[in-house]
Amino acid sequence: MLISYKNANIYQRHGIQVFGQVDFQVDSGEFVYVVGRVGSGKSTLLKTLYCELDVDEADEALVLGHDLLTIRRNEIPTLRKELGIVFQDFQLLNDRTVYKNLQFVLKSTGWKDKQEIDNRIHEVLFEIGLEDKADKRPHELSGGEQQRIAIARAILNHPQLIIADEPTGNLDGETADNIMQLLKEISETGTAVVMSTHNTMLISKYPGRAYRCSDERLEPITTTE
């Protein structure tokens, strides 16, 4: 089990409870949706998975074998190296090329061999279909291309888990479909994907398990909704 929350209470930084008694499990290769209206707590839940927010109260709160109830600040970078995060607003470094964006991540996570770095960057760019964009800067790419680069960045270190926070929220329908197909392909290789969205139509088009955020609860829902 990659994620296991049992009876977890989740709060915003200023102490307001967002969820009570959360039970949330994710296993290898699963595609799991977290759905709900804007402001329902989707992003708050995802932030606890990579320790942007703390889980203070739970019977169990495990992510990739790390106990979030006892994890120390200096252990959080290790956890974050073991997962990939995809943000709605891409969060690419605009002052450097696509290649340099990816190189920065690899170097900051301990890669030292220049040839290995070069090979890995070209591998992920090929996987996402943008091998010809290595020398472009983010502002020279479309929104869909920038999101693909953000996904490439997330898979660089072969993570067991990808957390995607509204990755299609700023994209048109066709581009969003392309991003969904890419994320589904990644999950089929064994990497679990946890994705938040307010678009429940995606669940029927790209099936996966789903949870709904509503009224301070996180409840499993059927994939036919």
N, C-alpha and C positions, 0 to 999 in steps of 0.2 A: 504494500500500500504506500503510495507516494505522499498522499495527504490524508490525515485522519484527525478530524475535529470531533470531539464528543462533549456535548453539553457545554459549549463555549459561549461566554458572554463577551460581546465586542463593543467597545466604546470609541467615540471620537476623542481627540486629544483633550478637549475641554470637559470630558467626563460625561457627555450625553450618550446613553446607551443606544446603539444602532441595531444590535441583534441580541436576542436572548436564547439560550439553550440550543445553540447551533450544532447540528450533526451534519458533517460534510466529509465525504470520502472520495478519493480519486485514485485509480490504479493505472499501471503502465499502459500506454497506448490508447487510453480513453479520450474521447472528446466530450467535454463537459461544459454546458452553458450555465451562466448565472444571469438570469433575466430579471427585468423590473424597470419601473419608470425612473426617469431622471430624479436623483435625490433619494432613491430607495435604499442605498447602501452598497451597491455593487462594487464600486471602487474601494470603499472602505474594507470590505471583505478581502478583496484581492491584495490590498496593501498589507494586510496582516500576514499573507503568505510569504512575503519577502521582507517582513519586519520593518516596513515603513511605519506601521502601527503595531502596538503590542497586543498580545492576547494575555490578559491578566487573570482571567477566571475561566477554568475549564477542567473537565475530568481528564481530557487528553487534547493536546495540540501538537501534532507532529507533521513536519514537512521534510521530505527526503531524509528521514532519520534524525532530524534535528528537533529537539524538544523546545518548542517556542516558549514554554513556561519558565524554562531555566537558562535559555541561551544568553550568552554574554555579548556585550557590544562588539568585542573584538572577534567574535565568532561569526557575526552576521555577514561579513564579506565572503567567507567561505561558502555559506549557504547560497548567496547570490551568484557565485560563480557556477553553481551546480544547476541553475535554472536560467531560462531566458525570459525577458520581459519585453512585450510589444505595447507601445503606448499609442493612443488615438492621434496625438499630435506629433508622432514620429520621434522627436527629440534627437535628431541628427545634428552633428556639428557642422554648421554652415560655412565655416572658414577653411574647410579642407575637402578634398575629393572623397568620393565613395570609398576608394581603396584606403585612403588615410583614415577614414572613419572606422573601417573594419580593422585595420592595422592597430589603431589605438586601443581597441578593445582587447585584442589578442596580447599585445605587449603588457597591458595593465593587468591581465590575468595570468601572467607568468610565461608566455611564449617568448623564446629568445632566438631560436634558429631562423634566420631570414628566409631560407628556402622553404621551411615548413610553414612559416607565416604566409608567404606568397602562394604556396600550393593550396592552403586552406581557404584563403580569400577567393581564389579563382574557383575552387570547388563550390563554395556557397553561392557565388554569383551565377555559376552555371545552373545550380539547382533551382534558383528563382527566376532564371531566364533573363538575367541582366548582365551577362558577362561582357557586353560591349559598353557598359556604363561606368567602368572602374575609374575613369579619369574625369567624370562629371562631378560637379558640386551639387549638393541637394537642391539648390534653387533652380538648377537647370533641368530637373526631373519633374514629371507629373506627380500628383498626389498619390496615385496608385504605385508608381515606381518608388517613391519615397517610402511607402509602407512596405513594399517588398524588400527594400534595403534594411528597414527596421527589423523585418523578420530574419533576413540574412544575419544581421548582427546578433539576434537572439539565439540562432542555432550554431554559431561559430564554435562553441565549446562542447558540442554534442550533448545538450542538456537532456535530462530525463523528463523535464517538465517545462512547458511554455505557458506563461501567464499573459493573456492578451486582453487589454482593457479597452473595450469598444473599438477594435481595430478597423471596423468598417464605417464608423460613425460619420466621418467627414468625406466619404467617398460616394460617387454615383453608383447606381445599381449594377452596371456591367463591371466596373472596377471592383466593387465589393464582392461580386461573384468570383472574380479571379483570385482575390485575397482569400476567400473562404475555401476555394479549391486547393490553394497552396497549403493552408493550415490543415485541411483534411488529409492531404498527402503526407504531411509531416507526421500526423498522428498515426497514420498507417505504417510508419516505419518503427513504431514503438514508443515515440515521444508523446507523453500525455499533453493535451491542450486544455487549459481552463480559460474560457472566453466569456467576458461580460458583454451584454448587448441589451438594448431596449427593443430590438426588432425580433419578435417571436416567430415571424415568418421564416427566419433562417433555420429554425429547428426542424421543420418539415422538409425543407429543401436539402439540408445537410444534417442528417440525423445524428443525435448524440443524447446522452443523458442531460437532464436539465433541472435546475433549481430556480425557484422564484423568490425574490426579495419583496416582502410586503409586510407592513405593520410589525416591524421589528422581528420578523420571523424569516427563516430560510427553509423553504419547503420543497421537496422533490415534486416535480410535475411530470405528466406523461409526455412523450415526444410527439403525440398526435395533436397537441393543442396549437 
